[in-house]
Amino acid sequence: MYRMLEIDLSTGETKVKDISGLFSKFIGGTGVLTYLALRELSSQLDPLSPQAPIFLGIGPFNSYFPSASKTVAIFKSPLTGDLGESHAGGRLAMAIFASGFHVVKITGKAEKPLYLSIDNEKVNLVPCRSLWGRSALSVERILREKEDNRKGKKSILRIGPAGERLSPIASVTVDSSRHFGRLGLGAIFGSKNLKAVVISGNRYETIQNKKDYLSLYNELFKDLAYSENTYKYRDLGTSANVLPLSKINSLPTRNFSQGFFESAERISGEYFAENFLAQQISCAHCPIGCIHIATLRELFADPHMYKTIKVSYDHELIYSVGSNLSIANAADVLKLLQFIERQGWDAISIGVVLAWATEAFQRGVISISDTGGLALSFGDSQTYLKVLEKIASGENEFYKDLEKGVYHCAQKYGAQDLAMHFNKNEAPGYMTGPDAFVGYAVGVRHSHLDCAGYSIDQKFLGRQQDIEKEVKMMYEESLWRMVTNSLVTCLFARGSYTPNVVEKGLRLLGYDVDLQWLTKTSRIIHGMKYLLKEKLGFDFEKLELPSKLTKIYTGRGMMSTVDFKERVKVYAKLVSQDMYLAKEALNQQL
Amino acid sequence: MKRKLVVKDRERCIGCYSCMYACTRSWHNIIGIEKSAMRVKNYPGIEGAFSVRVCQACIDPECAEACPTGALKPSKRGYGVDLEKEKCIHCMKCVRACSANALQWDEETRMPLPCLHCGICVMYCPTNVLEMQEVMINVQNA
């Protein structure tokens, strides 16, 4: 049985619902949450109002199979006003499963700061006024100790001060350096006076058909732990991309001015591994171990007083506060990242904002009186650290604006052509060509994770373009991710979770499915997402390519608006068929 | 030669809990980790610091000595302990007596979870933290 726990922070009331029916129709994870969100999110809903719901959900594979380690969060994004969807690892999926639920829905608003404690069915709203204002890192230390009397493994979600300030680029940090990073879930926590969620339990499920289960489990485990499919993630991690991307003009540098970063070698995955990598760690029940933890030892007083910080890094972070700010010093990248971790901003978004501010300053759109005397320069990490401090302290209007996202800033101050966002979401770290950019624009969450266009671009490097074929590839990748994001497996495990494996796994868990059903369901989920997006104001025709990107060389050469629009149109056409399918399915549902 | 479970190289642990899933799955036929006889502990705020607690395979076990009913007894295999569930009175004295803090407790049944040194956890450790080691038992103790 799949159950949903509903919690109203205003009243403290809780409800438990059996949602097994939804799981059999929409698999779980993103499929089920999209269905639930479609009924509750509207264009009128203020995402920071008490009524705005937060859905956290896992799927049928979580805890059953290795690297099914992700939890999906769905909400209305305070950054874009559109669908907010973000996925996080850590121990959360395991803990939600152990609490006996598959979906947790949070609504309402607490009168004063509190944290939500879930231990099996036991739900407590615990006042925590003294935790308000504390960093995302310190809150975890405190709560892990405070809640240590519980027996089951805990997962701890919390916001830093950025979320309390309702910054729409605030993230929710999960356990050790995992995040619901994108699209502003942190601000929603803040708006509800919800500082943290601690969840654990000791519920379990009994294995049916052990022989077949073990045989599939072992096949997956071997592949995930030892095969080439995951080698890259275990070894250097995603930061293995830094050098190769720079070589093909695809590593965003100085606010997407070029794709070649002359100092890429000094912030490469190889450089970090050799000089800073302390160890790899993993999410619960994932043998890959992709989380790269760096240590940075710093002299803070002569002659021999040292401190050591630990902070995780990966490609996106190295791009956003490294190459895109022209910072060629790996230690400085780590220092900026630690500050960002403590405040609880999405690292991609805040990096893109800093890059925009720098270029806008250099163009004269931002003045020295805006910055309070700071001259913003690419590569000047000391000044960037000061800027982050000023944003954190809310020093003046300009700094307060910076944490509202790059779209907001460009609307207010100008230099809109320099604002690297797609549908108001700050751009991720690949400028490989049209498929990357179109992917950010058309994707359900405007992220590189929707359809991995950057990877399709690389397949077409140096080849004749084929718009229909490329867009079809993006679409098909996006569809398959509807399935894996419903299970919910990690994207790094996608090489192991092939359609046949997924079918076998679902059948073992009692789903009556075949490959055809999977395809159809993926299209229905995909369609539901766009129905929801449309309801919230999303329109393919309004999508734009930041105009700066038409003037620079990407991995695949120059971009043109015409080409961009053409690809969007092809994608929109494919999506419209899915929306039709989804409508049909929803009608039957009623 | 008999073998026991030991932690060979703690610092290699990535905290994936595959060991605990394997133990729970194999001996209880369930999905979860809370019935595992060994435990990977993590510490607040220290990214990547794990402590791996496994039964010490004592020849003269403190847990068995503390058991008032003889439910937990030194195992016939010569090291570690066996549990006779019917005799357990759920007093938890065994868990408190284990000076290595390694004996795990089943919250649901309110009984200890003695390790049988089967080695299933070792098989699923992707980074070779765990190992089965030969046990040398003095004939007098056997």
HADDOCK unambig.tbl for C-alpha pairs under 7 A between the chains (distance, minus, plus):
assign (segid A and resid 63 and name CA) (segid B and resid 31 and name CA) 6.56 0.50 0.50
assign (segid A and resid 63 and name CA) (segid B and resid 32 and name CA) 6.61 0.50 0.50
assign (segid A and resid 64 and name CA) (segid B and resid 31 and name CA) 6.21 0.50 0.50
assign (segid A and resid 98 and name CA) (segid B and resid 32 and name CA) 6.96 0.50 0.50
assign (segid A and resid 137 and name CA) (segid B and resid 45 and name CA) 6.66 0.50 0.50
assign (segid A and resid 140 and name CA) (segid B and resid 44 and name CA) 6.53 0.50 0.50
assign (segid A and resid 140 and name CA) (segid B and resid 45 and name CA) 6.51 0.50 0.50
assign (segid A and resid 141 and name CA) (segid B and resid 44 and name CA) 4.55 0.50 0.50
assign (segid A and resid 141 and name CA) (segid B and resid 45 and name CA) 5.01 0.50 0.50
assign (segid A and resid 144 and name CA) (segid B and resid 44 and name CA) 5.68 0.50 0.50
assign (segid A and resid 145 and name CA) (segid B and resid 44 and name CA) 6.96 0.50 0.50
assign (segid A and resid 152 and name CA) (segid B and resid 34 and name CA) 6.44 0.50 0.50
assign (segid A and resid 176 and name CA) (segid B and resid 47 and name CA) 5.82 0.50 0.50
assign (segid A and resid 202 and name CA) (segid B and resid 34 and name CA) 6.05 0.50 0.50
assign (segid A and resid 204 and name CA) (segid B and resid 30 and name CA) 6.42 0.50 0.50
assign (segid A and resid 204 and name CA) (segid B and resid 31 and name CA) 5.57 0.50 0.50
assign (segid A and resid 204 and name CA) (segid B and resid 32 and name CA) 5.49 0.50 0.50
assign (segid A and resid 205 and name CA) (segid B and resid 30 and name CA) 5.49 0.50 0.50
assign (segid A and resid 205 and name CA) (segid B and resid 31 and name CA) 5.29 0.50 0.50
assign (segid A and resid 206 and name CA) (segid B and resid 29 and name CA) 6.05 0.50 0.50
assign (segid A and resid 206 and name CA) (segid B and resid 30 and name CA) 4.31 0.50 0.50
assign (segid A and resid 206 and name CA) (segid B and resid 31 and name CA) 6.28 0.50 0.50
assign (segid A and resid 207 and name CA) (segid B and resid 29 and name CA) 5.59 0.50 0.50
assign (segid A and resid 207 and name CA) (segid B and resid 30 and name CA) 5.24 0.50 0.50
assign (segid A and resid 207 and name CA) (segid B and resid 31 and name CA) 6.63 0.50 0.50
assign (segid A and resid 225 and name CA) (segid B and resid 126 and name CA) 6.02 0.50 0.50
assign (segid A and resid 280 and name CA) (segid B and resid 14 and name CA) 6.18 0.50 0.50
assign (segid A and resid 281 and name CA) (segid B and resid 14 and name CA) 4.08 0.50 0.50
assign (segid A and resid 281 and name CA) (segid B and resid 15 and name CA) 6.13 0.50 0.50
assign (segid A and resid 281 and name CA) (segid B and resid 48 and name CA) 6.03 0.50 0.50
assign (segid A and resid 282 and name CA) (segid B and resid 14 and name CA) 5.57 0.50 0.50
assign (segid A and resid 282 and name CA) (segid B and resid 15 and name CA) 5.92 0.50 0.50
assign (segid A and resid 282 and name CA) (segid B and resid 16 and name CA) 5.40 0.50 0.50
assign (segid A and resid 283 and name CA) (segid B and resid 16 and name CA) 5.86 0.50 0.50
assign (segid A and resid 284 and name CA) (segid B and resid 15 and name CA) 6.88 0.50 0.50
assign (segid A and resid 284 and name CA) (segid B and resid 16 and name CA) 4.73 0.50 0.50
assign (segid A and resid 284 and name CA) (segid B and resid 17 and name CA) 5.92 0.50 0.50
assign (segid A and resid 285 and name CA) (segid B and resid 16 and name CA) 4.96 0.50 0.50
assign (segid A and resid 285 and name CA) (segid B and resid 17 and name CA) 5.55 0.50 0.50
assign (segid A and resid 285 and name CA) (segid B and resid 18 and name CA) 5.48 0.50 0.50
assign (segid A and resid 286 and name CA) (segid B and resid 16 and name CA) 5.34 0.50 0.50
assign (segid A and resid 287 and name CA) (segid B and resid 16 and name CA) 5.79 0.50 0.50
assign (segid A and resid 287 and name CA) (segid B and resid 18 and name CA) 6.94 0.50 0.50
assign (segid A and resid 287 and name CA) (segid B and resid 126 and name CA) 6.05 0.50 0.50
assign (segid A and resid 289 and name CA) (segid B and resid 14 and name CA) 6.22 0.50 0.50
assign (segid A and resid 310 and name CA) (segid B and resid 47 and name CA) 6.94 0.50 0.50
